[in-house]
């Protein structure tokens, strides 16, 4: 899919498809949050995990706006405070929470399109990770080359394109559709920045 075609299709996502797109981005970033939570024994981990699960469930059930507002309130109470954690993992954990928040907000404030900005933020999260892990001492030109050659960037692009393509073909967010989207997003438990909870 050409970049301009992808951007056009992405901008056209609305209603449940837009929510599902952003939820899938959150699903893909979830291992980042889960690993952070394990490392620091974060007390709000279960509540945030429940918000992701319930967000998908609400989509399948075609839930009312009140349900999403409840989930937003629960999420807001349990987002890690970056001021308390001096580690890159906290940044990726909060980024996951922000993506999940956008998914839930898409069902509360339906007039605002969120998919394009959230997709871009997901790309920027991958780029920040690459810069943090591989970019020390590199010039701007050298860093651009690293981005161009990065398998993580290519993987993120391929994922987002397939996600948009699938959503355009589906008519309702039933359990079968949602299960397929979650399976695609989870990519055998490997996050958008290559984190896997199964790694020793």
Legacy VTK file of the C-alpha trace (Angstrom):
# vtk DataFile Version 3.0
C-alpha trace
ASCII
DATASET POLYDATA
POINTS 200 float
0.000 0.000 0.000
1.406 3.413 -0.929
1.901 5.881 1.909
-0.670 8.406 0.652
-3.222 5.641 0.094
-2.635 4.332 3.622
-3.032 7.816 5.107
-6.285 8.320 3.197
-7.734 5.000 4.337
-6.577 5.688 7.905
-8.267 9.091 7.945
-11.511 7.498 6.747
-11.759 5.163 9.753
-14.624 6.145 12.021
-17.008 4.699 14.590
-16.155 1.210 15.820
-13.401 0.809 13.192
-11.477 3.792 14.525
-11.858 2.527 18.092
-10.727 -0.960 17.062
-7.699 0.453 15.228
-6.540 2.366 18.312
-7.323 -0.536 20.660
-5.159 -2.747 18.443
-2.280 -0.256 18.728
-2.725 -0.402 22.505
-2.840 -4.204 22.426
0.455 -4.240 20.531
2.094 -1.920 23.067
0.708 -3.786 26.089
3.848 -5.921 26.758
5.769 -2.657 27.310
3.371 -1.750 30.110
3.306 -5.289 31.506
7.114 -5.521 31.683
7.350 -2.138 33.415
4.674 -3.241 35.890
6.588 -6.437 36.696
9.898 -4.645 37.171
8.570 -1.977 39.548
5.664 -4.048 40.967
3.235 -1.339 39.858
0.079 -1.413 41.982
-2.287 -0.213 39.246
-1.302 -2.889 36.730
-4.393 -5.075 37.084
-6.790 -2.129 36.815
-5.114 -0.916 33.613
-5.100 -4.430 32.140
-8.814 -4.667 32.923
-9.391 -1.393 31.054
-7.881 -2.920 27.904
-9.934 -6.109 28.248
-13.131 -4.205 28.976
-12.484 -1.794 26.109
-12.560 -4.699 23.655
-15.591 -6.213 25.406
-17.468 -2.907 25.219
-16.789 -2.754 21.487
-18.222 -6.237 20.918
-21.264 -5.461 23.071
-21.863 -2.076 21.400
-21.822 -0.541 24.884
-23.215 2.859 25.787
-21.025 5.929 26.265
-21.290 5.617 30.078
-19.319 2.365 29.994
-16.417 4.042 28.227
-16.510 6.971 30.654
-16.229 4.536 33.597
-13.235 2.875 31.962
-11.613 6.254 31.301
-11.989 7.197 34.962
-10.492 3.875 36.077
-7.588 4.267 33.661
-6.887 7.846 34.729
-6.622 6.753 38.375
-4.003 4.134 37.534
-1.627 5.666 34.970
1.983 5.556 36.221
3.411 8.913 37.308
6.514 9.588 35.203
7.918 11.790 37.978
8.232 8.707 40.179
10.184 6.537 37.737
13.518 7.473 36.179
13.530 4.767 33.499
12.660 4.474 29.824
10.219 1.667 30.608
7.982 4.148 32.384
7.763 6.243 29.205
6.617 3.256 27.157
4.147 2.240 29.882
2.576 5.697 29.939
2.518 5.758 26.139
0.487 2.533 26.187
-1.955 4.122 28.650
-2.278 7.215 26.441
-3.080 5.053 23.415
-5.707 3.140 25.382
-7.165 6.457 26.555
-7.522 7.632 22.937
-9.350 4.416 22.051
-11.846 4.900 24.869
-12.245 8.614 24.111
-13.097 7.781 20.493
-16.398 6.357 21.764
-17.111 9.353 24.032
-16.153 12.263 21.780
-17.026 10.785 18.399
-16.636 14.045 16.474
-12.852 14.119 16.837
-10.847 11.850 14.535
-8.046 10.187 16.469
-6.664 7.333 14.349
-4.118 9.365 12.339
-2.535 11.075 15.356
-2.470 7.852 17.373
-0.873 5.954 14.484
1.801 8.651 14.224
2.406 8.549 17.988
2.921 4.793 17.741
5.562 5.322 15.047
7.243 7.995 17.143
7.331 5.629 20.116
9.214 3.087 18.009
11.582 5.790 16.768
12.225 7.041 20.323
13.095 3.504 21.374
15.502 3.070 18.459
17.125 6.433 19.191
17.511 5.536 22.875
18.993 2.088 22.220
20.985 2.646 19.016
21.321 6.390 18.480
23.945 7.446 20.992
26.629 9.554 19.313
24.991 9.440 15.883
24.467 12.508 13.716
20.969 13.332 12.501
21.757 11.909 9.047
23.147 8.717 10.563
20.050 8.359 12.732
17.772 8.739 9.695
19.678 5.872 8.046
19.145 3.739 11.130
15.412 4.496 10.979
15.269 3.681 7.267
16.910 0.299 7.826
15.121 -0.599 11.063
13.119 -3.822 11.079
10.978 -2.358 13.909
9.893 0.576 11.718
9.113 -1.743 8.784
7.211 -4.072 11.107
5.142 -1.203 12.511
4.269 0.017 9.015
3.265 -3.462 7.856
1.125 -3.948 10.971
-0.727 -0.661 10.619
-1.365 -1.248 6.920
-2.752 -4.751 7.496
-4.867 -3.485 10.380
-6.459 -0.752 8.258
-6.979 -3.194 5.401
-8.765 -5.684 7.652
-10.962 -3.063 9.286
-12.131 -1.743 5.928
-13.406 -5.230 5.048
-15.293 -5.979 8.277
-18.915 -4.959 8.828
-19.388 -5.512 12.582
-17.038 -5.840 15.572
-18.236 -9.273 16.684
-16.204 -11.672 18.837
-14.663 -13.390 15.810
-13.491 -10.101 14.278
-12.122 -8.787 17.581
-10.304 -12.064 18.276
-8.622 -11.809 14.866
-7.611 -8.189 15.446
-6.157 -8.997 18.857
-4.241 -11.952 17.446
-2.772 -9.745 14.720
-1.889 -7.013 17.216
-0.312 -9.312 19.796
2.095 -10.833 17.228
2.876 -13.770 19.519
3.470 -11.477 22.473
6.061 -9.175 20.876
5.390 -5.470 21.356
5.818 -2.586 18.905
9.374 -2.061 20.199
10.279 -5.750 20.207
9.633 -6.441 23.911
8.466 -9.951 24.798
7.427 -11.059 28.267
8.529 -14.607 27.451
12.169 -13.664 27.085
14.420 -14.912 29.844
LINES 1 201
200 0 1 2 3 4 5 6 7 8 9 10 11 12 13 14 15 16 17 18 19 20 21 22 23 24 25 26 27 28 29 30 31 32 33 34 35 36 37 38 39 40 41 42 43 44 45 46 47 48 49 50 51 52 53 54 55 56 57 58 59 60 61 62 63 64 65 66 67 68 69 70 71 72 73 74 75 76 77 78 79 80 81 82 83 84 85 86 87 88 89 90 91 92 93 94 95 96 97 98 99 100 101 102 103 104 105 106 107 108 109 110 111 112 113 114 115 116 117 118 119 120 121 122 123 124 125 126 127 128 129 130 131 132 133 134 135 136 137 138 139 140 141 142 143 144 145 146 147 148 149 150 151 152 153 154 155 156 157 158 159 160 161 162 163 164 165 166 167 168 169 170 171 172 173 174 175 176 177 178 179 180 181 182 183 184 185 186 187 188 189 190 191 192 193 194 195 196 197 198 199
